Amino acid sequence: MNVAVLGTGLMGYPMAERLLRAGHRVIAFNRTVKKATPLKDLGAAVTKSPKEAIEHSQCIILMLANAEAIQTALFSSKIPLKNKTIIQMGTISPEESRKFHKKIIKQGGQYLECPVLGSRKEAREGTLILMVGSTLKQFKQWRGLLRCFGPAPKWVGTVGKAAALKLALNQMIASMISAFALSLGFVKRQGVKVDDFMGILRKSVLYAPTFDKKLPQMLKADYMNPNFSTRNMLKDVNLFLKEAKSKRLAIPALQGIRGILIKTIGKGFSDDDYCSIFETISPRK
Ligand SMILES: NC(=O)c1ccc[n+]([C@@H]2O[C@H](COP(=O)([O-])OP(=O)(O)OC[C@H]3O[C@@H](n4cnc5c(N)ncnc54)[C@H](OP(=O)(O)O)[C@@H]3O)[C@@H](O)[C@H]2O)c1
């Protein structure tokens, strides 16, 4: 089967590699074409337009930054989507996902949402956590392909539910890293050894593995080679805030974190890893 991968950024690239290694014929498109070009060495076809990639594929995997990018890639050149299956794997809001679902169905295509938890390492190793919003029939039909990316795709209901679940989890990423960054900055300024802080934290119920993953970067102030960019973290916080507000949830804590992310981006860390928020929470000078 020909599978198009639109978006070969931090996540899309290793996901396209996994499809190729599983024996699929991959047609890759990336707006900045040179980022997709090395996939040719693994047997992929690389196109200069999304249109070409879609035309020659039965299934189209989207791993694009946001809804705007999806809108551009899928709909700007009026490519017919009849009989195509679109699997949307980036992080967008439930509302945006349902909107794309409607548009694609109208054209006679199929749509599944399958946002993922995990980052570049998990994408490379095929151990992403996959949440699927679709009909049960679609889930059963596409589960095999999705196993290229993660061992146990989980069906969570109709379109919108998986997108909501993913945003709920990403809100926690933003909240947990800012809580950790604040305590790390605090102990450092109080003269408490970081090893003592981490030693106690690791033994406690407060511990999350993400703290140890991010700690070296935060201590070295080295946020290049990101797993997940500050820009995309802000995008997800914005999406969550909009949805949460409409559901009458109290959001001031997350609004504060949004402000921290905006400041961090203002300091030039937009494309760096989101744990660069440490530079705003505990500025060096
Ligand atoms: N990184 C993670 O750990 C992670 C984990 C789970 C989910 N996600 C989600 O997965 C999606 C992709 O994440 P990523 O980390 O791979 O992001 P990324 O490296 O920034 O890649 C984003 C992709 O979208 C493309 N793009 C952006 N704006 C576009 C536009 N207007 N038109 C066409 N293409 C456009 C980029 O093209 P260019 O290369 O030309 O900019 C690139 O291919 C995001 O929704 C993110 O929130 C990320």
The ligand as a Gaussian input file, in Angstrom:
#p B3LYP/6-31G(d) Opt

LIG

0 1
 N        7.711000      16.455000      19.225000
 C        6.958000      15.762000      20.058000
 O        7.448000      15.252000      21.073000
 C        5.491000      15.546000      19.795000
 C        4.862000      14.503000      20.463000
 C        3.511000      14.275000      20.237000
 C        2.799000      15.085000      19.363000
 N        3.431000      16.107000      18.740000
 C        2.617000      16.918000      17.808000
 O        2.846000      16.408000      16.498000
 C        2.843000      17.475000      15.528000
 C        4.201000      17.548000      14.851000
 O        5.164000      17.778000      15.861000
 P        6.736000      17.881000      15.574000
 O        7.388000      17.927000      16.906000
 O        7.141000      16.891000      14.560000
 O        6.785000      19.372000      14.956000
 P        7.816000      20.026000      13.951000
 O        9.134000      19.364000      14.009000
 O        7.726000      21.489000      14.218000
 O        7.178000      19.697000      12.513000
 C        6.033000      20.368000      12.087000
 C        5.737000      20.025000      10.652000
 O        4.646000      20.827000      10.182000
 C        5.061000      21.520000       9.001000
 N        4.366000      22.797000       8.882000
 C        4.272000      23.785000       9.813000
 N        3.512000      24.793000       9.347000
 C        3.131000      24.444000       8.086000
 C        2.318000      25.068000       7.089000
 N        1.736000      26.258000       7.317000
 N        2.137000      24.397000       5.924000
 C        2.692000      23.181000       5.703000
 N        3.471000      22.545000       6.616000
 C        3.674000      23.164000       7.794000
 C        6.551000      21.680000       9.167000
 O        7.157000      21.976000       7.924000
 P        8.582000      22.711000       7.913000
 O        9.598000      21.659000       8.201000
 O        8.669000      23.274000       6.544000
 O        8.523000      23.782000       8.977000
 C        6.895000      20.294000       9.704000
 O        6.833000      19.315000       8.703000
 C        2.483000      18.735000      16.342000
 O        1.092000      18.914000      16.310000
 C        2.945000      18.396000      17.755000
 O        2.237000      19.146000      18.724000
 C        4.773000      16.359000      18.906000

